[in-house]
């Protein structure tokens, strides 16, 4: 005789299912667009290059994602991968700087806020230096400046173009003057790159602020950006409180900067590789 199955059990105040264990849906199966709140499967989101198909919001992504999008067949060679920050000031606020670095490395798998790699973009050998916002807000410290400088030296030696993908909250306060010095250091190295007649394309993504905007992010032979990116020195709230006035619509977005002559063009992520390849071939010609 078949065993009798009890589908429900009576409890005080009502009836509930008799499942022995509550089954939770695994995390990370869905992505909710922060702009329009549209929800999609994470695999579909990745397949569309982390761009919302409903409102075209360009989600923040890291160096590994950009390398995979831009380099032919996703193949590249990372350079200076093991450079890591020291603690020259023995800095401590709510947490020791050394502890913050260790926790960021553990969380992200990165040594610092920028990764540099060489590979081909539609057959053109190129150096890409890409910032990662997940590592202490993409802040610019001594390692970021040093890796950019070494990347430029490599470009001059191999006579290959440079692309820097910026995404940063600005200078890293835990390194104080050591961080601010990177603005001058990277600017001088880019001047050397220009003197060698090697092209540099700056791709500015959301958000790019502070000392990064005030140095290498705006020094490209071409300055381009993704749609809707926040680009500026101080944030909109600080500017508003400083001048005591309401800001123009879309202030400090890539569209606003394009309209006012600070950018050469805006490119959607789906067209990024082909547009960069076209530009690099134009420079080569």
C-alpha positions in Angstrom: 0.0 0.0 0.0 1.4 3.4 -1.0 2.7 5.5 1.9 0.4 8.3 2.8 2.0 11.7 2.1 1.1 14.7 4.3 1.3 17.8 2.1 0.3 20.2 4.8 0.5 20.5 8.5 -1.6 22.6 10.8 0.1 25.1 13.0 -1.2 27.7 15.4 -2.6 30.6 13.4 -2.8 28.8 10.0 -1.5 26.1 7.6 2.0 25.8 6.2 3.8 23.4 4.0 5.6 20.5 5.6 8.9 20.9 3.9 11.7 20.0 6.2 14.2 22.4 4.9 13.7 25.9 3.5 15.5 26.1 0.1 17.2 29.4 -0.7 17.9 30.5 -4.2 21.6 30.7 -4.9 23.0 34.2 -4.9 24.3 35.8 -8.1 21.7 34.3 -10.5 20.2 37.7 -11.3 21.4 41.2 -12.0 19.3 44.2 -11.2 20.1 47.4 -13.1 20.8 50.2 -10.7 19.4 52.7 -13.1 16.1 51.3 -14.3 15.8 48.3 -11.9 15.3 45.9 -14.8 16.2 42.3 -13.7 18.0 39.9 -16.0 19.9 36.6 -15.7 23.6 37.2 -14.9 24.7 35.1 -17.9 22.6 37.3 -20.2 24.0 40.4 -18.6 27.6 39.1 -19.2 26.7 38.2 -22.8 25.6 41.8 -23.4 28.9 43.0 -22.0 27.3 44.1 -18.7 25.1 46.8 -20.4 21.4 47.0 -19.6 19.4 46.2 -22.6 16.5 48.3 -21.4 18.1 51.6 -20.5 21.7 51.2 -21.9 23.3 51.7 -18.4 26.9 50.7 -18.6 27.7 48.6 -15.5 31.1 49.1 -13.8 33.4 46.2 -14.8 37.1 45.4 -14.0 40.3 44.9 -15.9 39.8 41.2 -16.6 36.4 42.0 -18.3 37.9 44.7 -20.4 40.9 42.6 -21.4 38.5 39.8 -22.4 36.4 42.3 -24.5 39.2 44.1 -26.2 42.0 41.6 -26.8 41.7 39.2 -29.7 40.3 35.9 -28.5 40.7 37.2 -25.0 44.5 36.4 -25.1 46.9 38.8 -23.4 50.1 38.8 -21.3 49.9 40.7 -18.0 53.1 42.7 -17.1 54.4 43.8 -13.7 51.6 41.8 -12.1 53.3 41.4 -8.7 53.9 45.1 -7.8 52.2 45.8 -4.5 51.8 48.9 -2.3 54.0 49.5 0.7 53.0 51.6 3.7 55.5 54.5 3.7 53.6 56.6 6.2 52.5 53.8 8.6 49.0 55.1 8.0 46.0 54.2 10.1 42.5 55.6 10.3 39.6 53.2 11.0 41.9 50.4 9.9 45.6 50.1 9.3 46.6 50.6 5.7 48.4 47.3 5.6 45.2 45.6 6.7 43.1 47.4 4.1 45.5 46.4 1.4 45.4 42.8 2.5 41.6 42.7 2.7 41.3 44.3 -0.7 43.7 41.8 -2.3 41.8 38.9 -0.7 38.4 40.3 -1.9 39.5 41.2 -5.4 42.4 38.8 -6.2 44.3 42.0 -7.4 47.6 43.4 -6.1 46.5 47.0 -6.6 44.0 49.2 -8.4 45.5 48.8 -12.0 46.4 46.0 -14.2 48.6 46.3 -17.3 48.7 43.8 -20.2 49.8 43.5 -23.8 47.9 41.8 -26.6 46.4 42.4 -30.0 43.3 44.4 -30.9 42.2 43.2 -34.4 45.9 42.4 -35.0 47.4 45.6 -33.6 49.8 45.0 -30.7 48.7 47.2 -27.9 49.4 47.9 -24.2 46.3 48.4 -22.0 46.4 49.7 -18.5 43.1 49.3 -16.8 42.0 50.5 -13.4 39.8 48.4 -11.0 37.3 50.4 -8.8 36.8 47.4 -6.5 40.4 47.9 -5.1 40.1 50.7 -2.6 37.9 52.7 -5.0 40.4 52.6 -7.8 42.5 55.1 -5.9 45.8 56.2 -7.4 48.8 55.3 -5.2 52.5 54.8 -5.9 51.9 51.4 -7.6 49.4 52.8 -10.0 51.8 55.5 -11.1 54.7 53.0 -11.3 52.8 50.5 -13.4 51.6 53.2 -15.8 55.2 54.5 -16.1 56.6 51.0 -16.8 53.8 50.4 -19.3 54.8 53.6 -21.1 58.5 52.6 -21.1 57.4 49.3 -22.7 55.4 51.1 -25.3 58.4 53.3 -26.2 60.7 50.3 -26.4 58.4 48.1 -28.5 56.8 51.1 -30.4 53.2 50.0 -29.6 50.2 52.3 -28.7 48.9 52.7 -25.2 45.3 52.7 -23.9 44.6 53.6 -20.3 41.1 52.8 -19.0 40.4 55.0 -16.0 37.9 54.3 -13.3 38.9 56.0 -10.0 37.9 58.0 -7.0 41.2 59.9 -7.2 44.4 60.0 -5.2 44.9 57.5 -2.4 44.9 59.5 0.8 46.7 56.7 2.7 49.9 57.6 0.8 49.4 61.4 0.9 52.1 63.2 -1.1 53.4 59.9 -2.5 50.1 59.6 -4.2 49.9 63.2 -5.4 53.4 62.8 -6.9 52.0 60.2 -9.4 50.0 63.0 -11.2 53.3 64.7 -12.2 55.1 61.4 -12.7 52.6 59.9 -15.1 52.2 63.3 -17.0 55.9 63.5 -17.6 56.0 59.9 -18.8 53.1 60.6 -21.2 55.0 63.6 -22.5 57.9 61.2 -23.3 55.5 58.9 -25.1 54.2 61.8 -27.2 57.8 62.8 -28.0 58.3 59.3 -29.3 55.3 59.8 -31.5 53.4 56.8 -30.0 49.7 57.2 -29.7 47.9 57.2 -26.4 44.1 56.8 -26.1 42.4 57.6 -22.8 39.1 55.7 -22.2 37.3 57.3 -19.3 34.7 55.2 -17.5 32.3 55.6 -14.6 33.4 57.1 -12.3 36.7 59.0 -13.0 37.4 61.8 -10.5 40.1 63.6 -8.5 43.8 63.4 -9.3 43.2 60.8 -12.1 41.0 63.2 -14.0 43.6 66.0 -13.3 46.4 64.0 -14.8 46.6 61.0 -17.3 42.8 60.5 -17.8 42.6 63.8 -19.7 46.0 63.8 -21.5 45.2 61.4 -24.3 45.8 62.1 -28.0 42.2 61.0 -28.0 40.0 61.3 -24.9 36.9 59.1 -25.2 34.3 57.8 -22.7 31.5 55.3 -22.2 27.9 56.6 -22.1 26.7 58.1 -18.8 30.1 58.1 -17.1 30.7 60.4 -14.1 33.8 62.5 -15.0 35.1 65.4 -12.9 37.5 66.6 -10.3 35.3 67.1 -7.3 32.0 65.3 -7.1 28.7 67.1 -8.0 27.7 67.4 -4.3 30.9 69.1 -3.3 30.7 71.5 -6.3 27.1 72.3 -5.5 27.9 73.1 -1.9 30.9 75.1 -2.8 29.3 77.4 -5.4 25.9 77.4 -3.7 24.0 77.0 -6.9 22.1 74.2 -8.7 24.1 72.4 -11.3 23.1 72.0 -15.0 21.3 68.9 -16.1 23.7 65.9 -16.6 26.6 67.9 -15.1 29.9 65.9 -15.1 28.5 63.1 -17.3 30.4 62.1 -20.4 27.6 63.6 -22.6 28.0 67.0 -20.8 31.8 66.9 -21.3 31.5 66.0 -25.0 29.1 68.9 -25.5 31.6 71.3 -23.9 34.7 70.0 -25.8 36.5 67.9 -23.2 35.9 64.6 -25.1 36.5 63.5 -28.6 33.7 61.0 -28.7 31.5 58.6 -26.7 31.5 54.9 -27.6 29.2 52.2 -26.4 30.8 49.1 -25.0 29.5 46.9 -27.8 31.3 49.1 -30.4 34.4 49.7 -28.2 36.8 47.1 -29.7 36.0 47.9 -33.4 36.2 51.7 -32.7 39.6 51.4 -30.9 40.9 49.1 -33.7 39.8 51.6 -36.3 41.5 54.4 -34.4 44.7 52.5 -33.8 45.0 51.6 -37.5 44.4 55.3 -38.4 47.3 56.3 -36.2 49.5 53.6 -37.7 48.8 54.8 -41.2 
